[in-house]
Each structure stands twice: as structure tokens, then as C-alpha cells.
Amino acid sequence: MLKGLFPLFFFLAIFGCTKIKNTDIGADLLPAIDNVTTFDTTLSVKVENSFTPDSLLPRMTRSIYGGIGEFVLGQLSNDPLFGSTTASIFYELKPSDYPFTYQNIADSLYLDSIVLTLKWKETYGDTNGIQTVDVFKVNQYLRADSAYPITSSASYGELMTSRTFAPNILNDSIPLAIGKTTNQLRIPLPNAFGKQLLSFDTASSTSPLRNDSLFRAFFKGFALVPRKLNSSNALMSFDMDDTTTNLRMYYQYIKNGKRDTTYKTFTFNNIKSGGAINQIARSYANSEAFSSINKKQGDSLVYIQTSPGTYAKVSIPAIDEFKKKKGNVIVHLAELSMQEVVTPGRRSDVFTAPSYLYIESIDTSGNVYIPFIADGFQAGAYDPKIMGGIRKNSADPKGNIVSSYAMNITRYFQGIITRNTTNYPLRLQAPYNVYYPSLNSSFNLNHLCRGGVVVGGGSHPSQRMKLRVVYSKL
């Protein structure tokens, strides 16, 4: 979501108002290319692969509405293109209010079970590979008001339990005493923990259920840590804000001389929101990306992995040469395009390409990233349908169905031609979140950790990245 839009509208007013409204006609309504007044040419590009430094990795935080969205959990042990990933979750679950009471006194309560539940959204990778998740007690306080980098962790100690499963069972219908449920990871916890919670008397001034400070001192949260198994080859996304991401105790109590069954729920989002960390660790050892990027063999292949992952620096010095030769022209279209290249490690049936690629310019004097406001934003919001970068299918030279991407930077190109704006290098990435502090704006594109693709670079022999330009003489 975008927030604090005034600076963005101001930026749009400055850079969006040009004398030549070149994109008004749209790429699908280009004038006829007659090579007399209107021309079609292709400019070469230079590409440099890079691993995303820690300073540019996402920070997981709450939105202005208080939600924290999806977290990733699991072990992806072998993606031939990009290596391995381990994703752990550290989070608090709390009572809905304080003092937190039961239907009866402690010695008239009888535990049936206590279950840790996470609302499953989707899985990236091999859904049949076996995963084991260990559940520990967190030893440190987690802050609900902190934006933790995904490199962060939390200290944890006592092992509470473990759950072994294949991700393909997460959308199964699960029968419960209160009905059926689906799309959940359910982890039964030891009964001793549930009985301890049931034993607390809220009438006591020291009861952990009396206020938030006492409860956090008693229990600081859960650490869900996947084991590194060769059989595990997937990452699962869970909705932390969903009401079914919870800790639920099922128990019986005496009512009118008879036992009645009920439950109590501890949740992540309530009047006292919980803190959380999503630690995501990438390892590129023995992967194609590592070999290609670290050998510095040029830009024939470009490895783009969804955040937190890799990106590429794209330079187009040919724009300056074009300007020198052609002078002031009307630019109808400037489109940066690229196509997926089939390499030995490609497993498109398991590891899909990112849904979106995104580009922004790099002001190298201050190492500041600048959005393509005039090309990609409308009414203050980024719209990929305008700028492009949406994954599409195409056929490569050998007839394989692969992913392709194209991005419209027409007004940016026109600005270099007519206003002498700087021809900055560009950053090509598959981001989870894009944030511009100076504009106080942010938006999400891809799901976290979901997708990776190899595209042809500027020197690929048959599938090179290129900038197509359609222009007319004045």
C-alpha cells in the first residue's frame, strides 16, 4: 500500500509534465514504421549480476493498518539455479484481553488438547518433499513495534515438540470437534504446557494471565525452525494476521454438574499485538547463480531471484550515442525486453519464475534509487499494467515455452533526449516490497521468496536483453 502520497504527487507533477506526451498513444497504437519519418531500432544494453547486500534486504514490519502479512517457513534444500534457503519464524501469541479468564476454577478444568495453528497460503517448490519443523520456546522479548531485517534471529531454548509432514497436506480438510477446517498447519503441543496454562488463577496478582507484562515474562513466544533435510525442498507461506493463526486450548469444565467442552484462543493480532521475526537465510553454494556471478564472465546470463535474492545492474550507454546521432526526436516507445534462457538447472515445474520484475534508476552520486514516476505510476500508485514487468509466456528460439518480461521506459528515454536528464544505470530485480523513503511510498509486488529466473543478458547470442525504440523525426 502507498502512504503519505503528497510527496509522490509532487514528484509526478514535476516529471510527468512534458511537452511531448509520447506514451499517450500507447504501445499498441504506434504510428506506422515507414523508415522515412518513423523508425524502429534496437539499442544494446550491458548487464552486471549481483547478490543483494544486507542493507537492501526487506524489513518485516506492520503496515499502517497494523497487519504484518505473510511469513515464510521451511527448508528449500536444492534449487540448482539459486541454491538453498532456510526460513524460520519467531513470534508471540497472546490472550485476547486481560485478565484472561476461564469458565471455572482451575481444579474444575480438564484439558483435551492444545494446538499451534498457522493459516497456510501457498507453497513454493516441491510439495511432496518431507519437512520437519521443530518448535522451541523463545528466550528473548520480541517487539511488536520493530521492523526486523530478515537476517535477524531470536534466541530460543527448550524444544517443545516437532512436526513432520509433506506440504501437499496443508490444503487437506481436517475434521474437528467444532467442524471442519482446511489450509492449516496444525502442530499439537505437549499437554503439560496446556495444563500449565489452565492452572493459572487470574485472581492472583502474579498470574501470567492478569496483564500483558506478566504474560510476556512467563512466555515470550514460539520459534519454528525447519530441520535441514535433503528431502525438504519447499518454502511455505503463512498468513500471520489471519484469526486461525493461533494457539488454541480445547478443554472441558463443569457446568450444571456435567462436563461441557469449549476452547480458548491466543492470537497474533489483538489489543496487545505480538512481535515477530521472519528469518530467511539464502545459500548460493554450488548453484548456477554463484558460479556465474562470481566468475564475472560478463552479462550473457542474468540471474534474478525474488527477494531476498539477486538483482542486476543494467546500463544503456547506447542511449547517449542515439541522442548524439539523432538529436531531438519524438519517442513513441522505449521498451526494455528480456526472455528466459533454459539452462541445465532449470526446473520450471517446481521452481517458477517471478510474477513481476521491476526496474528503477540508480543515482550513483548519492546511491539513491529513483522510481520511473512518469512511466509506471498513475494517480500516485504504481501500476505494472502501465510500465510492464509482468511475466508472460513466449517461445524461445528452440520452441521451449519460457517466461518473458518487457518494461516501458518511454518517458524516461524522452527525458534524456529532450530535457538532458541523466542516463542513469538501472536496477533490475524481483522485489517483495519497494519503498522510497523520500516519497514516503511503498508497495508490494511478488510474494516473499517466490520465484527465480535466468534471462538473457546484453551479450547472449540468441536471447539478448535489448531496448527497442520507436521514434519519429521532428
C-alpha positions as CSV (number, residue, x, y, z in Angstrom):
1,M,0.0,0.0,0.0
2,L,1.1,3.6,-0.7
3,K,1.0,6.0,2.2
4,G,1.8,9.7,2.6
5,L,1.2,10.4,-1.1
6,F,1.7,14.2,-1.2
7,P,5.4,14.0,-2.0
8,L,4.7,11.4,-4.7
9,F,2.1,13.6,-6.4
10,F,4.6,16.5,-6.2
11,F,7.2,14.3,-7.9
12,L,4.7,13.2,-10.5
13,A,3.8,16.8,-11.3
14,I,7.4,17.7,-11.9
15,F,8.5,14.7,-14.0
16,G,5.2,13.8,-15.6
17,C,4.5,17.1,-17.3
18,T,6.4,17.2,-20.5
19,K,5.7,19.0,-23.8
20,I,5.8,15.6,-25.6
21,K,3.2,13.2,-24.2
22,N,4.8,10.3,-26.0
23,T,3.0,7.5,-24.2
24,D,-0.5,8.9,-24.8
25,I,-0.8,6.9,-27.9
26,G,0.2,3.6,-26.2
27,A,2.5,0.9,-27.4
28,D,-0.5,-0.8,-29.2
29,L,-1.2,2.3,-31.3
30,L,2.2,3.1,-32.6
31,P,2.5,5.0,-35.9
32,A,3.4,3.1,-39.0
33,I,7.1,2.5,-39.2
34,D,7.9,3.8,-42.7
35,N,11.7,4.4,-42.2
36,V,11.1,7.9,-43.6
37,T,9.6,9.8,-40.6
38,T,9.1,7.0,-38.1
39,F,11.8,4.4,-37.3
40,D,12.3,1.3,-35.3
41,T,15.7,0.4,-33.8
42,T,17.2,-1.7,-31.1
43,L,19.8,-0.5,-28.6
44,S,22.2,-2.8,-26.8
45,V,22.5,-3.0,-23.0
46,K,25.2,-4.0,-20.5
47,V,24.2,-6.1,-17.5
48,E,26.1,-6.9,-14.3
49,N,24.8,-9.6,-11.9
50,S,24.9,-9.0,-8.2
51,F,23.8,-10.6,-4.9
52,T,21.6,-8.3,-2.8
53,P,23.6,-6.8,0.1
54,D,22.1,-6.9,3.6
55,S,21.4,-3.1,3.5
56,L,18.9,-3.7,0.7
57,L,17.1,-6.7,2.2
58,P,13.4,-6.4,3.2
59,R,12.5,-5.5,6.8
60,M,9.4,-7.2,8.0
61,T,7.1,-4.7,9.8
62,R,3.5,-3.9,10.3
63,S,1.5,-1.8,7.8
64,I,-0.2,1.4,8.7
65,Y,-3.3,-0.8,9.4
66,G,-1.4,-2.9,11.9
67,G,-1.1,-6.1,9.8
68,I,2.2,-7.9,9.2
69,G,1.1,-10.1,6.3
70,E,2.7,-13.4,5.2
71,F,5.7,-15.1,6.7
72,V,7.7,-17.9,5.1
73,L,8.7,-21.2,6.8
74,G,10.5,-24.2,5.5
75,Q,13.7,-25.7,4.1
76,L,14.4,-25.5,0.4
77,S,17.5,-27.7,0.1
78,N,18.3,-27.8,-3.6
79,D,17.4,-25.3,-6.2
80,P,20.0,-25.9,-8.9
81,L,19.8,-22.3,-10.1
82,F,19.9,-20.5,-6.8
83,G,21.0,-22.9,-4.1
84,S,19.2,-23.4,-0.7
85,T,17.0,-21.4,1.6
86,T,16.1,-21.8,5.3
87,A,13.2,-19.8,6.7
88,S,12.3,-19.7,10.4
89,I,9.5,-17.9,12.3
90,F,9.8,-16.4,15.8
91,Y,6.5,-15.0,17.1
92,E,4.3,-14.3,20.1
93,L,0.7,-15.4,20.6
94,K,-1.3,-13.6,23.3
95,P,-4.6,-13.7,25.1
96,S,-7.4,-11.6,23.5
97,D,-7.7,-9.5,26.7
98,Y,-6.6,-9.2,30.3
99,P,-7.4,-10.6,32.8
100,F,-7.8,-13.7,30.8
101,T,-10.4,-16.0,32.5
102,Y,-11.8,-19.5,32.1
103,Q,-15.3,-20.8,32.7
104,N,-14.5,-22.2,36.0
105,I,-11.8,-22.5,38.7
106,A,-8.6,-24.3,37.8
107,D,-9.3,-27.6,39.6
108,S,-12.6,-28.0,37.6
109,L,-10.9,-27.7,34.2
110,Y,-9.8,-30.7,32.1
111,L,-7.5,-30.3,29.1
112,D,-8.3,-32.2,25.9
113,S,-5.5,-30.8,23.7
114,I,-3.5,-27.7,22.8
115,V,-2.7,-27.0,19.2
116,L,-0.5,-24.4,17.5
117,T,-2.1,-23.4,14.1
118,L,-0.9,-21.4,11.2
119,K,-3.0,-20.3,8.2
120,W,-1.4,-21.7,5.1
121,K,-1.4,-19.6,1.9
122,E,0.8,-21.3,-0.7
123,T,3.9,-23.4,-1.2
124,Y,6.9,-22.7,-3.5
125,G,8.9,-25.7,-4.5
126,D,8.4,-29.5,-4.1
127,T,5.2,-30.1,-2.2
128,N,5.9,-33.8,-1.9
129,G,9.2,-33.4,-0.1
130,I,9.1,-34.2,3.7
131,Q,9.7,-31.3,6.1
132,T,10.3,-31.4,9.8
133,V,9.6,-28.2,11.9
134,D,10.9,-28.1,15.5
135,V,9.1,-25.8,17.9
136,F,11.1,-24.2,20.7
137,K,10.4,-21.6,23.4
138,V,11.8,-18.1,22.6
139,N,14.1,-16.7,25.3
140,Q,14.0,-13.0,24.4
141,Y,11.4,-10.3,24.1
142,L,10.0,-9.7,20.6
143,R,9.0,-6.1,19.9
144,A,5.7,-5.6,18.1
145,D,6.8,-2.1,17.1
146,S,10.0,-3.1,15.5
147,A,10.8,-3.7,11.8
148,Y,13.2,-6.7,11.9
149,P,15.5,-7.3,9.0
150,I,15.1,-10.8,7.5
151,T,18.6,-11.5,8.6
152,S,17.5,-11.2,12.2
153,S,17.0,-14.2,14.6
154,A,15.9,-14.7,18.2
155,S,17.4,-16.8,20.9
156,Y,15.5,-19.9,21.8
157,G,15.9,-22.8,24.2
158,E,13.5,-25.6,25.3
159,L,12.3,-27.9,22.5
160,M,8.5,-28.2,22.9
161,T,7.7,-30.6,20.0
162,S,8.3,-31.4,16.3
163,R,6.0,-31.9,13.3
164,T,6.9,-33.9,10.2
165,F,4.8,-33.6,7.1
166,A,4.7,-33.0,3.4
167,P,3.5,-29.6,2.3
168,N,0.9,-31.2,0.0
169,I,-1.3,-32.0,3.0
170,L,-1.8,-28.4,4.0
171,N,-4.9,-27.9,1.9
172,D,-6.5,-31.1,3.2
173,S,-9.8,-30.8,5.0
174,I,-9.3,-31.5,8.7
175,P,-12.2,-32.8,10.8
176,L,-12.5,-31.1,14.2
177,A,-15.0,-31.4,17.1
178,I,-16.4,-28.0,16.1
179,G,-16.5,-28.7,12.4
180,K,-14.0,-29.0,9.5
181,T,-11.1,-26.7,8.6
182,T,-8.6,-26.5,5.8
183,N,-5.4,-24.7,4.7
184,Q,-3.8,-25.0,8.1
185,L,-0.5,-26.3,9.5
186,R,-1.5,-27.8,12.9
187,I,1.1,-28.7,15.5
188,P,-0.1,-30.4,18.7
189,L,1.8,-29.2,21.7
190,P,2.6,-31.1,24.9
191,N,-0.4,-31.5,27.2
192,A,1.9,-30.4,30.1
193,F,2.1,-26.9,28.6
194,G,-1.7,-26.7,28.2
195,K,-2.3,-27.9,31.8
196,Q,0.1,-25.2,33.0
197,L,-1.9,-22.5,31.2
198,L,-5.2,-23.9,32.7
199,S,-3.7,-23.9,36.2
200,F,-3.3,-20.1,36.4
201,D,-5.7,-18.3,38.7
202,T,-6.4,-14.8,37.4
203,A,-7.5,-13.8,40.9
204,S,-3.8,-13.9,41.8
205,S,-1.9,-10.6,41.4
206,T,1.1,-12.5,39.9
207,S,-0.9,-14.7,37.5
208,P,0.6,-14.6,33.9
209,L,-3.0,-14.2,32.6
210,R,-3.6,-11.0,34.6
211,N,-1.8,-8.5,32.3
212,D,0.5,-8.3,29.3
213,S,3.7,-7.7,31.2
214,L,3.2,-10.8,33.4
215,F,2.2,-13.0,30.4
216,R,5.3,-11.9,28.4
217,A,7.5,-12.6,31.4
218,F,6.0,-16.1,31.5
219,F,6.1,-16.9,27.8
220,K,8.0,-14.9,25.2
221,G,6.9,-16.8,22.1
222,F,7.4,-19.7,19.8
223,A,10.4,-20.4,17.5
224,L,9.5,-22.5,14.4
225,V,12.8,-23.8,13.0
226,P,12.9,-26.2,10.0
227,R,15.4,-29.0,10.0
228,K,17.9,-29.1,7.2
229,L,16.8,-32.3,5.4
230,N,17.7,-33.4,1.9
231,S,14.1,-34.4,1.4
232,S,12.9,-30.8,2.2
233,N,12.7,-28.7,-0.9
234,A,9.9,-26.1,-0.5
235,L,9.0,-22.9,1.3
236,M,5.5,-22.4,2.7
237,S,3.8,-19.0,3.2
238,F,1.5,-18.4,6.2
239,D,-0.8,-15.5,7.0
240,M,0.2,-14.2,10.4
241,D,-2.8,-11.8,10.5
242,D,-5.4,-14.5,10.0
243,T,-7.5,-15.4,13.0
244,T,-6.7,-19.1,12.5
245,T,-3.0,-18.4,13.1
246,N,-3.3,-19.0,16.8
247,L,-2.7,-21.2,19.9
248,R,-5.9,-23.0,20.9
249,M,-6.7,-25.0,24.0
250,Y,-9.6,-27.4,23.9
251,Y,-10.8,-28.3,27.4
252,Q,-13.8,-29.4,29.5
253,Y,-15.3,-27.7,32.5
254,I,-18.1,-28.5,34.9
255,K,-21.5,-26.9,34.0
256,N,-24.6,-27.7,36.0
257,G,-22.9,-30.8,37.3
258,K,-21.9,-32.1,33.8
259,R,-18.8,-31.7,31.7
260,D,-19.1,-29.3,28.8
261,T,-16.4,-28.7,26.1
262,T,-15.1,-25.4,25.0
263,Y,-11.8,-23.7,23.9
264,K,-9.7,-20.6,24.4
265,T,-7.6,-18.9,21.8
266,F,-4.3,-17.0,21.9
267,T,-3.8,-14.9,18.7
268,F,-1.1,-12.8,17.0
269,N,-3.2,-9.7,16.4
270,N,-5.3,-8.5,19.2
271,I,-5.4,-5.5,21.6
272,K,-1.8,-6.3,22.6
273,S,-0.2,-7.3,19.2
274,G,2.6,-9.8,19.2
275,G,6.2,-9.3,18.0
276,A,7.6,-11.4,15.2
277,I,10.7,-12.1,13.2
278,N,10.9,-14.0,9.8
279,Q,14.5,-15.1,9.4
280,I,15.3,-16.1,5.8
281,A,18.8,-17.3,5.0
282,R,20.0,-17.9,1.4
283,S,23.0,-20.0,0.5
284,Y,24.2,-20.0,-3.1
285,A,27.0,-22.6,-2.7
286,N,27.2,-24.9,-5.7
287,S,24.4,-23.1,-7.6
288,E,24.4,-21.8,-11.1
289,A,23.9,-18.2,-9.9
290,F,27.0,-18.4,-7.6
291,S,29.2,-19.8,-10.4
292,S,28.0,-17.3,-13.0
293,I,28.1,-14.1,-10.8
294,N,31.4,-14.8,-9.1
295,K,33.3,-15.7,-12.2
296,K,32.4,-12.3,-13.7
297,Q,32.1,-13.7,-17.1
298,G,30.0,-10.8,-18.4
299,D,26.3,-10.5,-18.9
300,S,25.4,-13.3,-21.2
301,L,23.1,-14.8,-18.4
302,V,21.3,-12.8,-15.8
303,Y,20.1,-14.4,-12.6
304,I,17.1,-12.7,-10.9
305,Q,15.7,-14.3,-7.7
306,T,12.8,-12.9,-5.8
307,S,13.6,-11.0,-2.5
308,P,15.7,-11.7,-0.6
309,G,17.8,-12.7,-3.6
310,T,19.8,-11.4,-6.6
311,Y,19.5,-8.4,-8.9
312,A,21.2,-6.9,-11.9
313,K,22.6,-3.5,-12.8
314,V,21.6,-2.6,-16.3
315,S,23.5,0.2,-18.2
316,I,22.4,1.6,-21.6
317,P,25.3,3.8,-22.8
318,A,23.8,3.4,-26.3
319,I,21.1,6.0,-25.4
320,D,23.8,8.7,-25.3
321,E,25.1,7.6,-28.7
322,F,21.5,7.6,-30.0
323,K,20.9,11.1,-28.8
324,K,24.2,12.3,-30.3
325,K,23.3,10.9,-33.7
326,K,19.5,11.5,-33.9
327,G,19.2,14.7,-31.9
328,N,15.7,15.8,-30.6
329,V,13.1,13.2,-31.7
330,I,9.7,12.1,-30.6
331,V,10.0,8.8,-28.8
332,H,6.8,6.7,-29.2
333,L,8.1,3.6,-27.4
334,A,11.2,2.7,-25.4
335,E,10.8,-0.9,-24.2
336,L,13.3,-3.0,-22.3
337,S,12.7,-6.6,-23.0
338,M,14.2,-9.9,-21.9
339,Q,13.4,-13.6,-22.2
340,E,14.1,-16.6,-20.0
341,V,17.0,-18.8,-21.0
342,V,16.8,-22.6,-20.5
343,T,19.9,-23.6,-18.5
344,P,20.9,-27.1,-17.2
345,G,19.5,-26.4,-13.7
346,R,16.1,-25.1,-14.8
347,R,13.1,-26.9,-13.1
348,S,10.2,-24.7,-14.1
349,D,7.7,-27.4,-13.0
350,V,8.9,-26.9,-9.4
351,F,10.6,-23.5,-9.2
352,T,8.6,-20.9,-11.1
353,A,9.7,-17.6,-12.4
354,P,8.8,-14.4,-10.5
355,S,5.4,-12.9,-11.3
356,Y,6.9,-9.4,-11.7
357,L,10.2,-7.8,-12.5
358,Y,10.8,-4.2,-11.6
359,I,13.3,-1.5,-12.6
360,E,14.3,1.8,-11.1
361,S,17.2,4.1,-11.9
362,I,20.2,4.5,-9.7
363,D,21.5,8.0,-8.8
364,T,25.1,6.9,-8.4
365,S,26.2,10.2,-6.9
366,G,24.2,9.5,-3.8
367,N,23.4,5.8,-4.3
368,V,19.7,6.7,-4.3
369,Y,17.1,4.6,-6.1
370,I,14.6,6.7,-8.2
371,P,11.2,5.3,-9.5
372,F,10.0,5.8,-13.0
373,I,7.2,8.0,-11.9
374,A,6.1,9.2,-15.4
375,D,6.2,5.7,-16.9
376,G,4.9,3.5,-14.1
377,F,2.7,5.5,-11.7
378,Q,-0.9,6.6,-12.1
379,A,-2.8,8.7,-9.5
380,G,0.1,8.2,-7.1
381,A,0.1,4.3,-7.3
382,Y,2.5,2.0,-9.2
383,D,0.7,0.1,-11.9
384,P,2.6,-2.7,-13.6
385,K,0.0,-2.8,-16.4
386,I,1.3,0.6,-17.4
387,M,5.0,0.0,-17.0
388,G,5.1,-3.7,-17.6
389,G,7.4,-6.3,-16.0
390,I,4.5,-8.8,-15.8
391,R,5.6,-12.4,-16.5
392,K,4.3,-13.7,-19.8
393,N,4.8,-16.9,-21.8
394,S,6.7,-16.9,-25.0
395,A,8.6,-19.4,-27.2
396,D,12.4,-19.3,-27.2
397,P,14.4,-20.0,-30.4
398,K,14.2,-23.8,-29.8
399,G,10.4,-23.8,-29.2
400,N,10.5,-24.1,-25.4
401,I,7.8,-22.2,-23.6
402,V,9.6,-19.8,-21.3
403,S,8.9,-16.6,-19.3
404,S,9.4,-13.2,-20.8
405,Y,9.3,-9.6,-19.5
406,A,9.0,-6.2,-21.1
407,M,9.1,-2.8,-19.4
408,N,8.1,0.6,-20.8
409,I,10.5,3.4,-20.0
410,T,9.4,5.7,-22.9
411,R,9.1,8.9,-20.9
412,Y,12.4,8.3,-19.1
413,F,14.1,7.9,-22.5
414,Q,12.3,11.0,-23.8
415,G,13.6,13.0,-20.8
416,I,17.2,12.1,-21.7
417,I,16.6,13.2,-25.3
418,T,14.7,16.5,-24.7
419,R,15.5,17.6,-21.2
420,N,19.0,16.3,-20.9
421,T,18.2,14.3,-17.8
422,T,21.0,11.9,-16.7
423,N,21.2,8.5,-18.3
424,Y,21.4,6.6,-15.0
425,P,22.2,2.9,-14.7
426,L,19.1,0.8,-13.8
427,R,18.5,-1.8,-11.1
428,L,16.5,-4.9,-12.3
429,Q,15.0,-7.0,-9.6
430,A,12.1,-9.2,-8.5
431,P,11.1,-7.4,-5.2
432,Y,8.8,-8.3,-2.5
433,N,8.4,-4.8,-1.3
434,V,9.5,-1.5,-2.9
435,Y,10.0,1.5,-0.6
436,Y,11.0,5.1,-1.3
437,P,11.7,6.9,1.9
438,S,12.0,10.4,0.3
439,L,8.5,9.9,-1.1
440,N,7.1,8.1,1.9
441,S,5.7,5.5,-0.5
442,S,5.8,1.7,-0.6
443,F,4.1,-1.2,-2.4
444,N,4.4,-5.0,-2.7
445,L,4.9,-6.9,-6.0
446,N,5.9,-10.5,-5.5
447,H,5.3,-13.0,-2.7
448,L,8.4,-13.2,-0.5
449,C,10.9,-15.9,-1.7
450,R,8.6,-17.0,-4.5
451,G,10.4,-17.2,-7.9
452,G,13.7,-17.2,-9.7
453,V,14.6,-16.8,-13.4
454,V,17.6,-16.7,-15.7
455,V,17.2,-14.3,-18.6
456,G,19.5,-13.5,-21.5
457,G,21.9,-10.6,-20.9
458,G,23.1,-8.0,-23.4
459,S,25.6,-10.3,-24.9
460,H,23.6,-13.5,-25.1
461,P,24.0,-15.0,-28.6
462,S,20.3,-15.7,-29.3
463,Q,18.2,-14.2,-26.5
464,R,19.8,-10.9,-25.6
465,M,18.2,-8.3,-23.4
466,K,17.6,-5.2,-25.5
467,L,15.9,-1.8,-25.7
468,R,13.5,-1.4,-28.6
469,V,13.0,2.3,-29.6
470,V,10.2,3.6,-32.0
471,Y,10.7,7.2,-32.8
472,S,9.8,10.0,-35.3
473,K,11.8,12.9,-36.5
474,L,10.6,16.3,-35.6
